[in-house]
Each structure stands twice: as structure tokens, then as C-alpha cells.
Amino acid sequence: MERAPEKWEEYSMPQPRPGLQRSREDRMVGGVCAGIGDWLGWSPTAVRILYVILSLASAAFPGILVYVLLWILMPEREDPRPA
């Protein structure tokens, strides 16, 4: 049988994850890969490497076009880092 929580703090609601936003600090070009990395909880460098490999390995994945579209469509983060 599960034990009952002793304090109200243990009943806390999960914090909503902020939406997908471009990074202002950790950008190399437009902050798209760093924003995706922040959103996923990954290293921005890992996202960049994965993005380049995926772009080069697949002719069906137009990497530059997708990056430019994300740069236009993703809002820039207002605060320095997500809470």
C-alpha cells in the first residue's frame, strides 16, 4: 500500500515546460539548435552535430531550408534561461 504524503508540498503539480524558443545566449547563427537543445534538455552541441549529420545523410531533409523556416517561426526567448 502507498503511504500518504506528509506535506502539501508533496502534492505539487508538474511544472509546465516552456514552449520551443530560440536561444539568445548560446547561438551560433540564429539560436535554433540551442533552443531545441534547451527544450529537449540536451546539449546544444549534440543537437547541432545531429542536425548536420541528418542534413548531410538525407537528400529528403533540406537542412538549410528547415533551419531558416525554424529561425523565422520560432520566437526568441525573452528571459536569459528557462526556469
Secondary structure as a PSIPRED ss2 file (coil, helix, strand):
# PSIPRED VFORMAT (PSIPRED V4.0)

   1 M C   1.000  0.000  0.000
   2 E C   1.000  0.000  0.000
   3 R C   1.000  0.000  0.000
   4 A C   1.000  0.000  0.000
   5 P C   1.000  0.000  0.000
   6 E C   1.000  0.000  0.000
   7 K C   1.000  0.000  0.000
   8 W H   0.000  1.000  0.000
   9 E H   0.000  1.000  0.000
  10 E H   0.000  1.000  0.000
  11 Y H   0.000  1.000  0.000
  12 S C   1.000  0.000  0.000
  13 M C   1.000  0.000  0.000
  14 P C   1.000  0.000  0.000
  15 Q C   1.000  0.000  0.000
  16 P C   1.000  0.000  0.000
  17 R C   1.000  0.000  0.000
  18 P C   1.000  0.000  0.000
  19 G C   1.000  0.000  0.000
  20 L C   1.000  0.000  0.000
  21 Q C   1.000  0.000  0.000
  22 R E   0.000  0.000  1.000
  23 S C   1.000  0.000  0.000
  24 R C   1.000  0.000  0.000
  25 E C   1.000  0.000  0.000
  26 D C   1.000  0.000  0.000
  27 R C   1.000  0.000  0.000
  28 M C   1.000  0.000  0.000
  29 V C   1.000  0.000  0.000
  30 G C   1.000  0.000  0.000
  31 G C   1.000  0.000  0.000
  32 V H   0.000  1.000  0.000
  33 C H   0.000  1.000  0.000
  34 A H   0.000  1.000  0.000
  35 G H   0.000  1.000  0.000
  36 I H   0.000  1.000  0.000
  37 G H   0.000  1.000  0.000
  38 D H   0.000  1.000  0.000
  39 W H   0.000  1.000  0.000
  40 L H   0.000  1.000  0.000
  41 G C   1.000  0.000  0.000
  42 W C   1.000  0.000  0.000
  43 S C   1.000  0.000  0.000
  44 P H   0.000  1.000  0.000
  45 T H   0.000  1.000  0.000
  46 A H   0.000  1.000  0.000
  47 V H   0.000  1.000  0.000
  48 R H   0.000  1.000  0.000
  49 I H   0.000  1.000  0.000
  50 L H   0.000  1.000  0.000
  51 Y H   0.000  1.000  0.000
  52 V H   0.000  1.000  0.000
  53 I H   0.000  1.000  0.000
  54 L H   0.000  1.000  0.000
  55 S H   0.000  1.000  0.000
  56 L H   0.000  1.000  0.000
  57 A H   0.000  1.000  0.000
  58 S C   1.000  0.000  0.000
  59 A C   1.000  0.000  0.000
  60 A C   1.000  0.000  0.000
  61 F C   1.000  0.000  0.000
  62 P C   1.000  0.000  0.000
  63 G H   0.000  1.000  0.000
  64 I H   0.000  1.000  0.000
  65 L H   0.000  1.000  0.000
  66 V H   0.000  1.000  0.000
  67 Y H   0.000  1.000  0.000
  68 V H   0.000  1.000  0.000
  69 L H   0.000  1.000  0.000
  70 L H   0.000  1.000  0.000
  71 W H   0.000  1.000  0.000
  72 I H   0.000  1.000  0.000
  73 L H   0.000  1.000  0.000
  74 M C   1.000  0.000  0.000
  75 P C   1.000  0.000  0.000
  76 E E   0.000  0.000  1.000
  77 R C   1.000  0.000  0.000
  78 E C   1.000  0.000  0.000
  79 D C   1.000  0.000  0.000
  80 P C   1.000  0.000  0.000
  81 R C   1.000  0.000  0.000
  82 P C   1.000  0.000  0.000
  83 A C   1.000  0.000  0.000
